[in-house]
Amino acid sequence: MDNLFLGLAALFAVGMMVLMVKYAGFIHKQPKMEAERRENRDKNNQPPNDPS
């Protein structure tokens, strides 16, 4: 019974470490993704050049 709990605790710990690494990668990419989103929004919402 102790080995079962030890195994589950180890599995949980490894799973949490994997999730932390994935979350760290996601947080690291956020500024670049936001800059690209802003750039695309600015590019698509430019007023039309209408020489009168």
TIMAR-219483 format. One record per atom (N, C-alpha, C, O): residue number from 1; atom name; x, y, z; residue in three letters. Coordinates in nm, 2 decimals. Atoms other than C-alpha are relative to their C-alpha. Layout:
BEGIN
<rokol: NUM, torvex: CA, x: X, y: Y, z: Z, panu: ALA>
...
REM end
This chain:
BEGIN
<rokol: 1, torvex: N, x: 0.08, y: -0.12, z: 0.00, panu: MET>
<rokol: 1, torvex: CA, x: 0.00, y: 0.00, z: 0.00, panu: MET>
<rokol: 1, torvex: C, x: 0.09, y: 0.13, z: 0.00, panu: MET>
<rokol: 1, torvex: O, x: 0.06, y: 0.22, z: -0.07, panu: MET>
<rokol: 2, torvex: N, x: -0.08, y: -0.12, z: 0.00, panu: ASP>
<rokol: 2, torvex: CA, x: 0.28, y: 0.24, z: 0.08, panu: ASP>
<rokol: 2, torvex: C, x: 0.07, y: 0.02, z: -0.14, panu: ASP>
<rokol: 2, torvex: O, x: 0.09, y: 0.14, z: -0.18, panu: ASP>
<rokol: 3, torvex: N, x: -0.06, y: -0.02, z: 0.13, panu: ASN>
<rokol: 3, torvex: CA, x: 0.44, y: 0.17, z: -0.26, panu: ASN>
<rokol: 3, torvex: C, x: -0.10, y: 0.06, z: -0.10, panu: ASN>
<rokol: 3, torvex: O, x: -0.06, y: 0.14, z: -0.19, panu: ASN>
<rokol: 4, torvex: N, x: 0.10, y: -0.06, z: 0.09, panu: LEU>
<rokol: 4, torvex: CA, x: 0.12, y: 0.26, z: -0.43, panu: LEU>
<rokol: 4, torvex: C, x: -0.01, y: 0.15, z: 0.02, panu: LEU>
<rokol: 4, torvex: O, x: -0.01, y: 0.23, z: -0.08, panu: LEU>
<rokol: 5, torvex: N, x: 0.01, y: -0.14, z: -0.03, panu: PHE>
<rokol: 5, torvex: CA, x: 0.10, y: 0.60, z: -0.26, panu: PHE>
<rokol: 5, torvex: C, x: 0.13, y: 0.07, z: -0.04, panu: PHE>
<rokol: 5, torvex: O, x: 0.13, y: 0.18, z: -0.09, panu: PHE>
<rokol: 6, torvex: N, x: -0.13, y: -0.06, z: 0.04, panu: LEU>
<rokol: 6, torvex: CA, x: 0.47, y: 0.66, z: -0.32, panu: LEU>
<rokol: 6, torvex: C, x: 0.00, y: 0.01, z: -0.16, panu: LEU>
<rokol: 6, torvex: O, x: 0.05, y: 0.12, z: -0.21, panu: LEU>
<rokol: 7, torvex: N, x: 0.01, y: -0.01, z: 0.14, panu: GLY>
<rokol: 7, torvex: CA, x: 0.42, y: 0.58, z: -0.69, panu: GLY>
<rokol: 7, torvex: C, x: -0.09, y: 0.11, z: -0.05, panu: GLY>
<rokol: 7, torvex: O, x: -0.05, y: 0.18, z: -0.14, panu: GLY>
<rokol: 8, torvex: N, x: 0.09, y: -0.11, z: 0.04, panu: LEU>
<rokol: 8, torvex: CA, x: 0.12, y: 0.81, z: -0.72, panu: LEU>
<rokol: 8, torvex: C, x: 0.06, y: 0.14, z: 0.03, panu: LEU>
<rokol: 8, torvex: O, x: 0.04, y: 0.23, z: -0.05, panu: LEU>
<rokol: 9, torvex: N, x: -0.06, y: -0.13, z: -0.04, panu: ALA>
<rokol: 9, torvex: CA, x: 0.30, y: 1.09, z: -0.54, panu: ALA>
<rokol: 9, torvex: C, x: 0.11, y: 0.04, z: -0.10, panu: ALA>
<rokol: 9, torvex: O, x: 0.13, y: 0.15, z: -0.14, panu: ALA>
<rokol: 10, torvex: N, x: -0.10, y: -0.02, z: 0.09, panu: ALA>
<rokol: 10, torvex: CA, x: 0.60, y: 1.05, z: -0.77, panu: ALA>
<rokol: 10, torvex: C, x: -0.05, y: 0.04, z: -0.14, panu: ALA>
<rokol: 10, torvex: O, x: -0.01, y: 0.13, z: -0.21, panu: ALA>
<rokol: 11, torvex: N, x: 0.06, y: -0.03, z: 0.13, panu: LEU>
<rokol: 11, torvex: CA, x: 0.38, y: 1.05, z: -1.08, panu: LEU>
<rokol: 11, torvex: C, x: -0.06, y: 0.14, z: 0.00, panu: LEU>
<rokol: 11, torvex: O, x: -0.05, y: 0.21, z: -0.10, panu: LEU>
<rokol: 12, torvex: N, x: 0.06, y: -0.14, z: -0.01, panu: PHE>
<rokol: 12, torvex: CA, x: 0.19, y: 1.36, z: -0.96, panu: PHE>
<rokol: 12, torvex: C, x: 0.11, y: 0.11, z: 0.00, panu: PHE>
<rokol: 12, torvex: O, x: 0.10, y: 0.21, z: -0.07, panu: PHE>
<rokol: 13, torvex: N, x: -0.11, y: -0.10, z: 0.00, panu: ALA>
<rokol: 13, torvex: CA, x: 0.53, y: 1.54, z: -0.89, panu: ALA>
<rokol: 13, torvex: C, x: 0.05, y: 0.02, z: -0.14, panu: ALA>
<rokol: 13, torvex: O, x: 0.08, y: 0.13, z: -0.19, panu: ALA>
<rokol: 14, torvex: N, x: -0.06, y: 0.00, z: 0.13, panu: VAL>
<rokol: 14, torvex: CA, x: 0.66, y: 1.45, z: -1.24, panu: VAL>
<rokol: 14, torvex: C, x: -0.10, y: 0.08, z: -0.09, panu: VAL>
<rokol: 14, torvex: O, x: -0.06, y: 0.16, z: -0.17, panu: VAL>
<rokol: 15, torvex: N, x: 0.10, y: -0.07, z: 0.08, panu: GLY>
<rokol: 15, torvex: CA, x: 0.33, y: 1.57, z: -1.40, panu: GLY>
<rokol: 15, torvex: C, x: -0.01, y: 0.15, z: 0.03, panu: GLY>
<rokol: 15, torvex: O, x: -0.02, y: 0.23, z: -0.06, panu: GLY>
<rokol: 16, torvex: N, x: 0.00, y: -0.14, z: -0.04, panu: MET>
<rokol: 16, torvex: CA, x: 0.34, y: 1.90, z: -1.21, panu: MET>
<rokol: 16, torvex: C, x: 0.12, y: 0.07, z: -0.06, panu: MET>
<rokol: 16, torvex: O, x: 0.11, y: 0.18, z: -0.11, panu: MET>
<rokol: 17, torvex: N, x: -0.12, y: -0.06, z: 0.06, panu: MET>
<rokol: 17, torvex: CA, x: 0.70, y: 1.96, z: -1.33, panu: MET>
<rokol: 17, torvex: C, x: -0.02, y: 0.02, z: -0.15, panu: MET>
<rokol: 17, torvex: O, x: 0.02, y: 0.12, z: -0.20, panu: MET>
<rokol: 18, torvex: N, x: 0.02, y: -0.01, z: 0.14, panu: VAL>
<rokol: 18, torvex: CA, x: 0.60, y: 1.89, z: -1.69, panu: VAL>
<rokol: 18, torvex: C, x: -0.10, y: 0.12, z: -0.03, panu: VAL>
<rokol: 18, torvex: O, x: -0.07, y: 0.20, z: -0.12, panu: VAL>
<rokol: 19, torvex: N, x: 0.10, y: -0.12, z: 0.02, panu: LEU>
<rokol: 19, torvex: CA, x: 0.30, y: 2.14, z: -1.66, panu: LEU>
<rokol: 19, torvex: C, x: 0.07, y: 0.13, z: 0.03, panu: LEU>
<rokol: 19, torvex: O, x: 0.05, y: 0.23, z: -0.04, panu: LEU>
<rokol: 20, torvex: N, x: -0.07, y: -0.13, z: -0.03, panu: MET>
<rokol: 20, torvex: CA, x: 0.53, y: 2.40, z: -1.50, panu: MET>
<rokol: 20, torvex: C, x: 0.09, y: 0.04, z: -0.12, panu: MET>
<rokol: 20, torvex: O, x: 0.10, y: 0.16, z: -0.15, panu: MET>
<rokol: 21, torvex: N, x: -0.09, y: -0.03, z: 0.11, panu: VAL>
<rokol: 21, torvex: CA, x: 0.78, y: 2.37, z: -1.79, panu: VAL>
<rokol: 21, torvex: C, x: -0.08, y: 0.05, z: -0.12, panu: VAL>
<rokol: 21, torvex: O, x: -0.05, y: 0.15, z: -0.18, panu: VAL>
<rokol: 22, torvex: N, x: 0.08, y: -0.04, z: 0.11, panu: LYS>
<rokol: 22, torvex: CA, x: 0.50, y: 2.40, z: -2.05, panu: LYS>
<rokol: 22, torvex: C, x: -0.06, y: 0.14, z: 0.03, panu: LYS>
<rokol: 22, torvex: O, x: -0.06, y: 0.22, z: -0.06, panu: LYS>
<rokol: 23, torvex: N, x: 0.05, y: -0.13, z: -0.04, panu: TYR>
<rokol: 23, torvex: CA, x: 0.35, y: 2.70, z: -1.86, panu: TYR>
<rokol: 23, torvex: C, x: 0.11, y: 0.11, z: -0.01, panu: TYR>
<rokol: 23, torvex: O, x: 0.08, y: 0.22, z: -0.06, panu: TYR>
<rokol: 24, torvex: N, x: -0.11, y: -0.09, z: 0.01, panu: ALA>
<rokol: 24, torvex: CA, x: 0.69, y: 2.87, z: -1.84, panu: ALA>
<rokol: 24, torvex: C, x: 0.03, y: 0.03, z: -0.15, panu: ALA>
<rokol: 24, torvex: O, x: 0.05, y: 0.15, z: -0.19, panu: ALA>
<rokol: 25, torvex: N, x: -0.02, y: -0.03, z: 0.14, panu: GLY>
<rokol: 25, torvex: CA, x: 0.73, y: 2.83, z: -2.22, panu: GLY>
<rokol: 25, torvex: C, x: -0.11, y: 0.09, z: -0.06, panu: GLY>
<rokol: 25, torvex: O, x: -0.09, y: 0.18, z: -0.14, panu: GLY>
<rokol: 26, torvex: N, x: 0.11, y: -0.08, z: 0.05, panu: PHE>
<rokol: 26, torvex: CA, x: 0.38, y: 2.97, z: -2.28, panu: PHE>
<rokol: 26, torvex: C, x: 0.02, y: 0.15, z: 0.05, panu: PHE>
<rokol: 26, torvex: O, x: -0.01, y: 0.24, z: -0.03, panu: PHE>
<rokol: 27, torvex: N, x: -0.02, y: -0.14, z: -0.06, panu: ILE>
<rokol: 27, torvex: CA, x: 0.45, y: 3.28, z: -2.05, panu: ILE>
<rokol: 27, torvex: C, x: 0.12, y: 0.07, z: -0.08, panu: ILE>
<rokol: 27, torvex: O, x: 0.11, y: 0.19, z: -0.10, panu: ILE>
<rokol: 28, torvex: N, x: -0.11, y: -0.06, z: 0.07, panu: HIS>
<rokol: 28, torvex: CA, x: 0.78, y: 3.33, z: -2.23, panu: HIS>
<rokol: 28, torvex: C, x: -0.04, y: 0.05, z: -0.14, panu: HIS>
<rokol: 28, torvex: O, x: 0.02, y: 0.15, z: -0.19, panu: HIS>
<rokol: 29, torvex: N, x: 0.04, y: -0.04, z: 0.13, panu: LYS>
<rokol: 29, torvex: CA, x: 0.61, y: 3.35, z: -2.57, panu: LYS>
<rokol: 29, torvex: C, x: -0.10, y: 0.11, z: -0.01, panu: LYS>
<rokol: 29, torvex: O, x: -0.12, y: 0.17, z: -0.11, panu: LYS>
<rokol: 30, torvex: N, x: 0.11, y: -0.10, z: 0.00, panu: GLN>
<rokol: 30, torvex: CA, x: 0.33, y: 3.59, z: -2.47, panu: GLN>
<rokol: 30, torvex: C, x: 0.04, y: 0.13, z: -0.05, panu: GLN>
<rokol: 30, torvex: O, x: -0.04, y: 0.18, z: -0.14, panu: GLN>
<rokol: 31, torvex: N, x: -0.03, y: -0.13, z: 0.06, panu: PRO>
<rokol: 31, torvex: CA, x: 0.51, y: 3.92, z: -2.54, panu: PRO>
<rokol: 31, torvex: C, x: 0.01, y: 0.00, z: -0.15, panu: PRO>
<rokol: 31, torvex: O, x: -0.03, y: 0.09, z: -0.22, panu: PRO>
<rokol: 32, torvex: N, x: -0.01, y: 0.01, z: 0.15, panu: LYS>
<rokol: 32, torvex: CA, x: 0.60, y: 3.81, z: -2.89, panu: LYS>
<rokol: 32, torvex: C, x: -0.13, y: -0.02, z: -0.07, panu: LYS>
<rokol: 32, torvex: O, x: -0.16, y: 0.04, z: -0.17, panu: LYS>
<rokol: 33, torvex: N, x: 0.13, y: 0.03, z: 0.06, panu: MET>
<rokol: 33, torvex: CA, x: 0.25, y: 3.68, z: -2.96, panu: MET>
<rokol: 33, torvex: C, x: -0.08, y: 0.13, z: 0.01, panu: MET>
<rokol: 33, torvex: O, x: -0.15, y: 0.16, z: -0.09, panu: MET>
<rokol: 34, torvex: N, x: 0.08, y: -0.12, z: -0.01, panu: GLU>
<rokol: 34, torvex: CA, x: 0.10, y: 4.01, z: -2.83, panu: GLU>
<rokol: 34, torvex: C, x: 0.05, y: 0.10, z: -0.10, panu: GLU>
<rokol: 34, torvex: O, x: -0.03, y: 0.18, z: -0.16, panu: GLU>
<rokol: 35, torvex: N, x: -0.06, y: -0.10, z: 0.10, panu: ALA>
<rokol: 35, torvex: CA, x: 0.34, y: 4.22, z: -3.05, panu: ALA>
<rokol: 35, torvex: C, x: -0.05, y: -0.04, z: -0.14, panu: ALA>
<rokol: 35, torvex: O, x: -0.08, y: 0.05, z: -0.22, panu: ALA>
<rokol: 36, torvex: N, x: 0.04, y: 0.04, z: 0.14, panu: GLU>
<rokol: 36, torvex: CA, x: 0.25, y: 4.01, z: -3.36, panu: GLU>
<rokol: 36, torvex: C, x: -0.15, y: 0.03, z: -0.01, panu: GLU>
<rokol: 36, torvex: O, x: -0.19, y: 0.08, z: -0.12, panu: GLU>
<rokol: 37, torvex: N, x: 0.14, y: -0.03, z: 0.01, panu: ARG>
<rokol: 37, torvex: CA, x: -0.12, y: 4.05, z: -3.28, panu: ARG>
<rokol: 37, torvex: C, x: -0.03, y: 0.15, z: -0.02, panu: ARG>
<rokol: 37, torvex: O, x: -0.11, y: 0.19, z: -0.10, panu: ARG>
<rokol: 38, torvex: N, x: 0.02, y: -0.15, z: 0.01, panu: ARG>
<rokol: 38, torvex: CA, x: -0.09, y: 4.43, z: -3.23, panu: ARG>
<rokol: 38, torvex: C, x: 0.04, y: 0.04, z: -0.14, panu: ARG>
<rokol: 38, torvex: O, x: -0.02, y: 0.13, z: -0.20, panu: ARG>
<rokol: 39, torvex: N, x: -0.05, y: -0.04, z: 0.14, panu: GLU>
<rokol: 39, torvex: CA, x: 0.11, y: 4.45, z: -3.56, panu: GLU>
<rokol: 39, torvex: C, x: -0.10, y: -0.03, z: -0.10, panu: GLU>
<rokol: 39, torvex: O, x: -0.13, y: 0.05, z: -0.19, panu: GLU>
<rokol: 40, torvex: N, x: 0.10, y: 0.04, z: 0.10, panu: ASN>
<rokol: 40, torvex: CA, x: -0.15, y: 4.26, z: -3.75, panu: ASN>
<rokol: 40, torvex: C, x: -0.12, y: 0.09, z: 0.01, panu: ASN>
<rokol: 40, torvex: O, x: -0.18, y: 0.12, z: -0.09, panu: ASN>
<rokol: 41, torvex: N, x: 0.12, y: -0.09, z: -0.02, panu: ARG>
<rokol: 41, torvex: CA, x: -0.43, y: 4.47, z: -3.60, panu: ARG>
<rokol: 41, torvex: C, x: 0.02, y: 0.13, z: -0.06, panu: ARG>
<rokol: 41, torvex: O, x: -0.06, y: 0.19, z: -0.13, panu: ARG>
<rokol: 42, torvex: N, x: -0.04, y: -0.13, z: 0.05, panu: ASP>
<rokol: 42, torvex: CA, x: -0.25, y: 4.79, z: -3.69, panu: ASP>
<rokol: 42, torvex: C, x: 0.00, y: 0.00, z: -0.15, panu: ASP>
<rokol: 42, torvex: O, x: -0.04, y: 0.09, z: -0.22, panu: ASP>
<rokol: 43, torvex: N, x: -0.01, y: 0.01, z: 0.14, panu: LYS>
<rokol: 43, torvex: CA, x: -0.18, y: 4.67, z: -4.04, panu: LYS>
<rokol: 43, torvex: C, x: -0.14, y: -0.01, z: -0.07, panu: LYS>
<rokol: 43, torvex: O, x: -0.16, y: 0.04, z: -0.18, panu: LYS>
<rokol: 44, torvex: N, x: 0.13, y: 0.02, z: 0.05, panu: ASN>
<rokol: 44, torvex: CA, x: -0.54, y: 4.57, z: -4.10, panu: ASN>
<rokol: 44, torvex: C, x: -0.10, y: 0.11, z: 0.02, panu: ASN>
<rokol: 44, torvex: O, x: -0.19, y: 0.13, z: -0.06, panu: ASN>
<rokol: 45, torvex: N, x: 0.09, y: -0.11, z: -0.04, panu: ASN>
<rokol: 45, torvex: CA, x: -0.70, y: 4.88, z: -3.95, panu: ASN>
<rokol: 45, torvex: C, x: 0.05, y: 0.14, z: -0.05, panu: ASN>
<rokol: 45, torvex: O, x: 0.01, y: 0.24, z: 0.01, panu: ASN>
<rokol: 46, torvex: N, x: -0.05, y: -0.12, z: 0.05, panu: GLN>
<rokol: 46, torvex: CA, x: -0.50, y: 5.14, z: -4.14, panu: GLN>
<rokol: 46, torvex: C, x: -0.11, y: 0.08, z: -0.08, panu: GLN>
<rokol: 46, torvex: O, x: -0.18, y: 0.01, z: -0.15, panu: GLN>
<rokol: 47, torvex: N, x: 0.10, y: -0.07, z: 0.08, panu: PRO>
<rokol: 47, torvex: CA, x: -0.72, y: 5.42, z: -4.28, panu: PRO>
<rokol: 47, torvex: C, x: 0.04, y: -0.01, z: -0.15, panu: PRO>
<rokol: 47, torvex: O, x: 0.16, y: 0.00, z: -0.18, panu: PRO>
<rokol: 48, torvex: N, x: -0.04, y: 0.01, z: 0.14, panu: PRO>
<rokol: 48, torvex: CA, x: -0.73, y: 5.40, z: -4.66, panu: PRO>
<rokol: 48, torvex: C, x: 0.06, y: 0.13, z: -0.05, panu: PRO>
<rokol: 48, torvex: O, x: 0.02, y: 0.24, z: -0.01, panu: PRO>
<rokol: 49, torvex: N, x: -0.07, y: -0.12, z: 0.06, panu: ASN>
<rokol: 49, torvex: CA, x: -0.50, y: 5.64, z: -4.85, panu: ASN>
<rokol: 49, torvex: C, x: -0.09, y: 0.05, z: -0.11, panu: ASN>
<rokol: 49, torvex: O, x: -0.10, y: -0.02, z: -0.22, panu: ASN>
<rokol: 50, torvex: N, x: 0.09, y: -0.06, z: 0.10, panu: ASP>
<rokol: 50, torvex: CA, x: -0.74, y: 5.86, z: -5.04, panu: ASP>
<rokol: 50, torvex: C, x: 0.04, y: 0.14, z: -0.04, panu: ASP>
<rokol: 50, torvex: O, x: 0.00, y: 0.23, z: 0.01, panu: ASP>
<rokol: 51, torvex: N, x: -0.05, y: -0.14, z: 0.04, panu: PRO>
<rokol: 51, torvex: CA, x: -0.56, y: 6.14, z: -5.22, panu: PRO>
<rokol: 51, torvex: C, x: -0.12, y: 0.08, z: -0.07, panu: PRO>
<rokol: 51, torvex: O, x: -0.17, y: 0.03, z: -0.17, panu: PRO>
<rokol: 52, torvex: N, x: 0.11, y: -0.08, z: 0.05, panu: SER>
<rokol: 52, torvex: CA, x: -0.82, y: 6.41, z: -5.29, panu: SER>
<rokol: 52, torvex: C, x: 0.05, y: 0.12, z: -0.07, panu: SER>
<rokol: 52, torvex: O, x: -0.02, y: 0.20, z: -0.12, panu: SER>
REM end
